[in-house]
Amino acid sequence: MRRINIQDMATYKKRGYKPKTKAEKVDAIEDQSATAEVFNTLDEGASRTEEWVGNNQKYIFIIVAFAAVIVLGYLGYNKFIQEPKEGNAMNDMFSAQQYFEQALTGGTEKDSLFTLALNGAEGKFGMLDIASEYSGTNAGNLANYYAGMAYLNMKDYQNAINYLSNFKGNDLATGPIATGGIGDAFVQLNQVEDALDYYVQAAQMRTNDYTTPMYLYKAGTIAMELGQNAKALTFFTRIKNEFAESTQAIDIDVFIGKSEAASN
C-alpha cells in the first residue's frame, strides 16, 4: 500500500475535495473502507453488549435492587433504629453516671454508690444493664468503661479486667486510663509481667501530659521489680526529657540513678 504523507491526508480531509489521480482514488477508497470497518466493529460490539444485557436483564435488575436495598437498609437502620437506640441508652445512663461520680467522692459510702452505678436503682438501668442491652452503641461501649473502673475501685479485679478489655476508647484520656486500669488490676493479682505490658501500651496510646508520664512511671517501677533495669531507665529518662513539668518528674532523677546503678 502506498504511504501517504501528512499533506496528502490534509488534502483528503478538505470538504469537497475529489481525488484526481488514480493513486489518490485508490487511497481514498481504502481510507473509506478502513473507516467503515471500524464502524462495523463498533456496531458489532454494541450489538453483542445489547444482546448480553437483553439476555441477563433479570440478573442485572436483581443486583441493582439488592444494592439499593443494602444502601437504603443501612440509612434506615441508622435513622430509625441506631440513632433512637443511642438516645435511649444515653438517657438510661444518666442516673448510673451520677452514682458513679458520687462514688468517686463518696468516702465510706463509695462501695455502695459504685454498686448502684453498676446495678441501677429505682427501676433505672445500671452500667451492667446498659453494657448488655445497648451493646454496639457508643453508650454501651462507655458503660464498659464505667463498669470496669467501678469494679477496680471495689477491688473486684477480674471483673475490672473483663469490662475494661471490652471498652474501645480513642480519646486522650479514657483509652489510656482503661488500658492502664487493666495494668493496675494485674498488679493487684500479682501478675506483674502482664501489668507491665498494659502500662507500656497505656503510655504509648494518645501521648499527652497527664496519662503518658503516669504510665511511664508505673511501667518503670514494675520493670525494676522484674529486674528489667535497662528498660526501666528508658521509661524514666523519657519522663525527664519529655514531661519535665509532670508530677512524676519531681523525683525522677532518683529513679534514673537507681535504674542506672542496677543496670551496671
C-alpha positions in Angstrom: 0.0 0.0 0.0 1.3 3.5 -0.9 2.3 5.6 2.1 0.6 8.9 2.2 2.2 11.9 3.8 0.6 14.5 6.1 -0.1 16.9 3.3 -1.9 14.2 1.3 -4.1 13.4 4.4 -4.9 17.1 4.9 -5.9 17.3 1.3 -8.3 14.3 1.6 -10.0 15.9 4.6 -10.8 19.1 2.8 -14.5 19.4 2.2 -15.5 18.8 -1.4 -12.1 17.6 -2.4 -12.2 15.0 -5.2 -9.2 12.7 -5.8 -7.6 13.5 -9.2 -5.0 10.8 -9.8 -5.6 7.0 -9.8 -3.4 6.6 -6.8 -5.3 9.2 -4.8 -8.6 7.4 -5.7 -7.2 4.1 -4.5 -6.1 5.7 -1.3 -9.4 7.4 -0.8 -11.3 4.1 -1.3 -9.0 2.3 1.2 -9.4 5.1 3.7 -13.2 4.9 3.4 -13.1 1.1 3.7 -11.0 1.2 6.9 -13.4 3.7 8.4 -16.3 1.6 7.5 -14.6 -1.4 9.1 -14.1 0.5 12.4 -17.8 1.4 12.5 -18.8 -2.1 11.7 -16.7 -3.4 14.5 -18.2 -0.9 16.9 -21.7 -1.8 15.7 -20.9 -5.5 16.3 -19.6 -4.8 19.8 -22.6 -2.7 20.6 -24.9 -5.4 19.3 -23.2 -8.0 21.4 -23.5 -5.8 24.5 -27.2 -5.2 23.8 -27.7 -8.9 23.4 -25.9 -9.7 26.7 -27.9 -7.1 28.5 -31.1 -8.4 27.0 -30.3 -12.0 28.0 -29.3 -11.0 31.5 -31.8 -8.3 32.4 -33.3 -10.3 35.2 -29.9 -10.8 36.9 -28.9 -7.1 36.4 -32.2 -6.0 38.0 -31.7 -8.3 40.9 -28.1 -7.0 41.5 -29.2 -3.3 41.3 -32.2 -4.0 43.5 -30.0 -5.8 46.1 -27.5 -2.9 46.2 -30.4 -0.4 46.6 -31.8 -2.5 49.5 -28.4 -2.6 51.2 -27.9 1.2 50.9 -31.5 2.1 51.9 -31.4 -0.5 54.7 -28.2 1.0 56.1 -29.6 4.5 56.0 -32.9 3.4 57.5 -31.2 1.4 60.2 -29.1 4.4 61.3 -32.0 6.8 61.1 -34.8 4.8 62.7 -33.0 2.2 64.9 -29.5 3.1 65.7 -30.0 6.8 66.4 -33.0 6.3 68.7 -31.2 3.5 70.4 -28.2 5.7 71.1 -30.6 8.4 72.6 -32.4 5.9 74.8 -29.1 4.5 76.0 -27.7 7.9 77.0 -30.9 8.7 78.8 -30.8 5.4 80.7 -27.1 6.0 81.6 -27.7 9.4 83.3 -28.6 8.2 86.8 -25.9 5.5 86.7 -23.3 8.2 85.8 -24.5 10.3 88.8 -24.0 7.3 91.2 -20.5 6.7 89.7 -19.5 10.4 90.1 -20.8 10.5 93.7 -18.8 7.3 94.5 -15.6 9.0 93.5 -16.0 11.4 96.4 -18.3 9.2 98.5 -15.9 8.4 101.3 -17.1 5.4 103.3 -20.2 5.0 101.1 -18.3 4.7 97.9 -18.7 0.9 97.5 -22.5 1.3 97.9 -22.6 4.1 95.3 -20.4 2.0 92.9 -22.8 -0.9 93.4 -25.7 1.4 92.5 -23.8 2.6 89.4 -23.3 -1.0 88.4 -26.7 -2.4 89.1 -29.0 0.7 88.9 -31.8 1.7 91.3 -35.4 2.7 91.4 -36.1 1.0 88.2 -33.3 2.7 86.4 -30.6 0.8 84.4 -27.1 0.4 85.8 -23.9 0.2 83.8 -24.1 -3.6 83.6 -27.6 -3.4 82.1 -26.6 -0.7 79.6 -23.4 -2.6 78.5 -25.6 -5.6 77.8 -28.8 -4.1 76.5 -27.2 -1.5 74.3 -24.2 -3.5 73.1 -22.9 -1.9 69.8 -23.8 1.6 70.8 -21.5 4.4 72.0 -23.3 4.4 75.3 -22.9 0.6 75.7 -19.2 0.9 75.0 -18.9 3.7 77.6 -20.8 1.6 80.1 -18.0 -1.0 79.9 -15.5 1.7 80.9 -17.6 2.8 83.9 -18.3 -0.7 85.0 -14.6 -1.7 84.7 -13.5 1.4 86.8 -16.2 0.7 89.3 -15.1 -2.9 89.8 -11.4 -1.7 90.0 -12.3 0.7 92.8 -14.3 -2.1 94.6 -11.2 -4.4 94.3 -13.0 -6.9 92.1 -10.0 -7.1 89.8 -11.1 -9.9 87.5 -14.4 -8.1 86.6 -12.4 -4.9 86.2 -10.2 -6.6 83.6 -13.2 -8.1 81.8 -15.1 -4.9 81.4 -12.2 -2.6 80.7 -11.0 -5.1 78.0 -14.4 -4.7 76.3 -14.1 -0.9 76.2 -12.8 0.7 72.9 -11.7 4.3 73.6 -9.8 6.6 71.2 -9.8 9.9 73.1 -6.8 11.3 75.0 -8.0 10.1 78.5 -10.4 7.2 78.6 -8.4 4.9 76.3 -5.1 5.1 78.2 -6.8 5.1 81.6 -8.8 1.9 80.7 -5.7 0.2 79.5 -3.7 1.4 82.5 -6.5 0.3 84.7 -6.1 -3.3 83.4 -2.4 -3.0 84.4 -3.4 -1.8 87.9 -5.7 -4.9 88.2 -3.0 -7.2 87.2 -0.6 -5.7 89.7 -3.2 -6.5 92.4 -3.5 -10.0 91.1 0.4 -10.4 91.3 0.6 -10.8 87.6 3.2 -8.1 87.2 4.5 -9.1 83.8 1.0 -8.7 82.4 0.8 -5.4 84.2 4.0 -4.1 82.6 2.6 -4.9 79.1 -0.5 -2.9 79.8 1.3 0.0 81.3 3.6 0.2 78.2 0.5 0.1 76.0 -1.2 2.8 78.0 1.9 5.0 77.8 2.1 4.6 74.0 -1.6 5.5 73.5 -2.5 9.1 72.6 0.5 10.8 74.1 -0.4 13.6 76.5 1.0 15.4 79.6 -1.3 13.5 82.0 -1.6 9.8 81.2 1.7 9.3 79.4 4.1 10.2 82.2 1.9 8.4 84.8 2.0 5.1 82.9 5.7 5.5 82.0 6.4 5.9 85.8 4.3 2.8 86.6 6.0 0.8 83.8 9.4 1.9 85.1 8.7 0.8 88.7 7.3 -2.6 87.6 10.3 -3.1 85.2 12.7 -2.5 88.1 10.7 -5.0 90.2 11.2 -7.6 87.4 14.9 -6.8 87.2 14.5 -5.2 83.7 16.5 -2.2 84.8 17.7 -1.0 81.4 14.1 -0.9 80.2 13.1 1.0 83.4 15.8 3.5 82.6 14.4 4.3 79.2 10.9 4.9 80.8 12.3 7.2 83.5 14.6 9.1 81.1 11.7 9.8 78.8 9.8 11.3 81.7 12.7 13.5 82.5 13.2 14.6 78.8 9.6 14.9 77.6 7.5 15.5 80.7 9.6 17.7 83.0 6.6 19.5 84.3 4.7 16.4 85.3 4.2 15.2 88.9 6.2 12.1 88.1 9.2 14.2 87.1 9.6 15.7 90.6 11.9 12.9 91.9 12.6 11.2 88.6 16.4 11.7 89.0 16.3 9.3 92.0 14.7 6.6 89.9 17.1 7.2 87.0 20.0 6.9 89.4 18.7 3.6 90.8 18.0 2.1 87.4 21.4 3.1 86.2 23.1 1.6 89.2 21.2 -1.6 88.9 22.0 -1.9 85.2 25.8 -1.8 85.8 
